[in-house]
Every structure is written in C-alpha cells, then in structure tokens.
C-alpha cells in the first residue's frame, strides 16, 4: 500500500490517493487500485477528506453530558484518524494476501518441477539396469 499525490493543473489542487498493487493473472501484469483519501492542504500539508467523510458541518457538535465542543472535535478527529488507519491496514492485508497467493503459486510450480525431475531420475535409473 502506498500514498500517491497527484496534482491537477486545471483546479490547482493536489489529491491524495491510497494505492494498492495486485497481480492480474488474466493479463499477466501488475495493476493498482486507488482510493481517494482527500485533498492536500497547501498551507499545512494535511489531507482534507473529500466526499461525505469531509463535508463541513454547519454547526459544531453540541455538548453531550460532560463533553465540551473541544472534546467532541478531538474525538471526531481521532475517529477520522482511526478510520483512515483502518482503511490503510485493510489495503495492506489485501496486498499481503495477493503476495501470499503469488508465493504459493511459485511453490506449487517448483514442487511440480521437482516431481518431474524425480520421475526422470527414476526412469533413467530403471533404464540403466
């Protein structure tokens, strides 16, 4: 999993994507899937989520019990950070599962070749007797 930054000249905006590579067995080449994380704030360098995750609230969160507005904002920010981290871990799991599958295919191919070599050795040894 990698973080990709892509600049769009027409809107003067840099978008941040989460990219996960995978092997396309049909086309026999690697591919990647990208997921938009948000826009890059040019002043602070922070990622501002886009879409429903990043829409601004018209009002700040109301006080709930002992929670102040600042506490509510901190908890909301922490939830957002954990959600992004969870998405990154999910992408990493997918990448590792794909890598594991490719390694398993390689192991199976090597085992097949070893079996063929054993078969040839046995036939050769039987022919010499």
GIUR-V274770 format. One record per residue. N is the residue number from 1. SS is DSSP state (~ for helix, > for strand, _ for the rest). BURIAL is b if it has 24 or more other ideal C-beta (glycine too) atoms within 12 Angstrom, else e. D_CENTER is the distance of its C-alpha to the mean C-alpha in Angstrom with 1 decimal. Layout:
n=N ss=SS burial=BURIAL d_center=D_CENTER
n=N ss=SS burial=BURIAL d_center=D_CENTER
This chain:
n=1 ss=_ burial=b d_center=4.1
n=2 ss=> burial=e d_center=6.8
n=3 ss=> burial=e d_center=8.8
n=4 ss=> burial=e d_center=11.1
n=5 ss=> burial=e d_center=14.5
n=6 ss=> burial=e d_center=16.7
n=7 ss=> burial=e d_center=20.4
n=8 ss=> burial=e d_center=22.4
n=9 ss=_ burial=e d_center=26.1
n=10 ss=_ burial=e d_center=27.7
n=11 ss=_ burial=e d_center=26.4
n=12 ss=_ burial=e d_center=26.1
n=13 ss=> burial=e d_center=22.7
n=14 ss=> burial=b d_center=19.5
n=15 ss=> burial=b d_center=16.3
n=16 ss=> burial=b d_center=13.0
n=17 ss=> burial=b d_center=9.8
n=18 ss=> burial=b d_center=6.1
n=19 ss=> burial=b d_center=5.5
n=20 ss=> burial=b d_center=4.0
n=21 ss=> burial=e d_center=7.5
n=22 ss=> burial=b d_center=9.7
n=23 ss=> burial=e d_center=13.5
n=24 ss=> burial=e d_center=15.7
n=25 ss=_ burial=e d_center=18.7
n=26 ss=_ burial=e d_center=21.0
n=27 ss=_ burial=e d_center=20.8
n=28 ss=_ burial=e d_center=20.4
n=29 ss=> burial=e d_center=17.9
n=30 ss=> burial=e d_center=14.2
n=31 ss=> burial=e d_center=12.4
n=32 ss=> burial=e d_center=9.3
n=33 ss=> burial=e d_center=8.0
n=34 ss=> burial=e d_center=8.0
n=35 ss=> burial=b d_center=8.3
n=36 ss=> burial=b d_center=11.2
n=37 ss=> burial=b d_center=11.4
n=38 ss=> burial=b d_center=15.1
n=39 ss=> burial=b d_center=17.9
n=40 ss=> burial=b d_center=18.8
n=41 ss=_ burial=e d_center=22.2
n=42 ss=_ burial=e d_center=24.4
n=43 ss=_ burial=e d_center=26.7
n=44 ss=_ burial=e d_center=24.6
n=45 ss=_ burial=e d_center=21.3
n=46 ss=_ burial=e d_center=19.4
n=47 ss=> burial=b d_center=16.8
n=48 ss=> burial=b d_center=18.7
n=49 ss=_ burial=b d_center=16.8
n=50 ss=_ burial=e d_center=18.0
n=51 ss=~ burial=e d_center=19.1
n=52 ss=~ burial=e d_center=20.3
n=53 ss=~ burial=e d_center=18.2
n=54 ss=_ burial=e d_center=20.0
n=55 ss=_ burial=e d_center=23.5
n=56 ss=_ burial=e d_center=26.2
n=57 ss=_ burial=e d_center=28.5
n=58 ss=_ burial=e d_center=32.2
n=59 ss=_ burial=e d_center=33.4
n=60 ss=_ burial=e d_center=32.1
n=61 ss=_ burial=e d_center=31.6
n=62 ss=_ burial=e d_center=34.9
n=63 ss=_ burial=e d_center=36.3
n=64 ss=_ burial=e d_center=35.7
n=65 ss=_ burial=e d_center=38.1
n=66 ss=_ burial=e d_center=37.8
n=67 ss=_ burial=e d_center=34.6
n=68 ss=_ burial=e d_center=35.3
n=69 ss=~ burial=e d_center=33.4
n=70 ss=~ burial=e d_center=32.0
n=71 ss=~ burial=e d_center=30.8
n=72 ss=~ burial=e d_center=29.3
n=73 ss=~ burial=e d_center=27.4
n=74 ss=~ burial=e d_center=26.1
n=75 ss=~ burial=e d_center=25.0
n=76 ss=~ burial=e d_center=23.3
n=77 ss=~ burial=e d_center=21.5
n=78 ss=~ burial=e d_center=20.5
n=79 ss=~ burial=e d_center=19.2
n=80 ss=~ burial=e d_center=17.1
n=81 ss=~ burial=e d_center=15.7
n=82 ss=~ burial=e d_center=15.0
n=83 ss=~ burial=e d_center=13.4
n=84 ss=~ burial=b d_center=10.9
n=85 ss=~ burial=e d_center=10.5
n=86 ss=~ burial=e d_center=10.2
n=87 ss=~ burial=b d_center=7.4
n=88 ss=~ burial=b d_center=5.5
n=89 ss=~ burial=e d_center=7.1
n=90 ss=~ burial=e d_center=6.4
n=91 ss=~ burial=b d_center=2.8
n=92 ss=~ burial=e d_center=4.9
n=93 ss=~ burial=e d_center=7.6
n=94 ss=~ burial=b d_center=6.8
n=95 ss=~ burial=b d_center=6.5
n=96 ss=~ burial=e d_center=9.6
n=97 ss=~ burial=e d_center=11.3
n=98 ss=~ burial=b d_center=11.3
n=99 ss=~ burial=e d_center=12.7
n=100 ss=~ burial=e d_center=15.1
n=101 ss=~ burial=e d_center=16.3
n=102 ss=~ burial=e d_center=17.0
n=103 ss=~ burial=e d_center=18.9
n=104 ss=~ burial=e d_center=20.8
n=105 ss=~ burial=e d_center=21.8
n=106 ss=~ burial=e d_center=23.1
n=107 ss=~ burial=e d_center=25.0
n=108 ss=~ burial=e d_center=26.6
n=109 ss=~ burial=e d_center=27.7
n=110 ss=~ burial=e d_center=29.2
n=111 ss=~ burial=e d_center=31.0
n=112 ss=~ burial=e d_center=32.4
n=113 ss=~ burial=e d_center=33.7
n=114 ss=~ burial=e d_center=35.3
n=115 ss=~ burial=e d_center=37.0
n=116 ss=~ burial=e d_center=38.4
n=117 ss=~ burial=e d_center=39.7
n=118 ss=~ burial=e d_center=41.4
n=119 ss=~ burial=e d_center=42.9
n=120 ss=~ burial=e d_center=44.3
n=121 ss=~ burial=e d_center=45.7
n=122 ss=~ burial=e d_center=47.4
n=123 ss=~ burial=e d_center=48.9
n=124 ss=~ burial=e d_center=50.1
n=125 ss=~ burial=e d_center=51.6
n=126 ss=~ burial=e d_center=53.4
n=127 ss=~ burial=e d_center=54.8
n=128 ss=~ burial=e d_center=56.3
n=129 ss=_ burial=e d_center=58.4
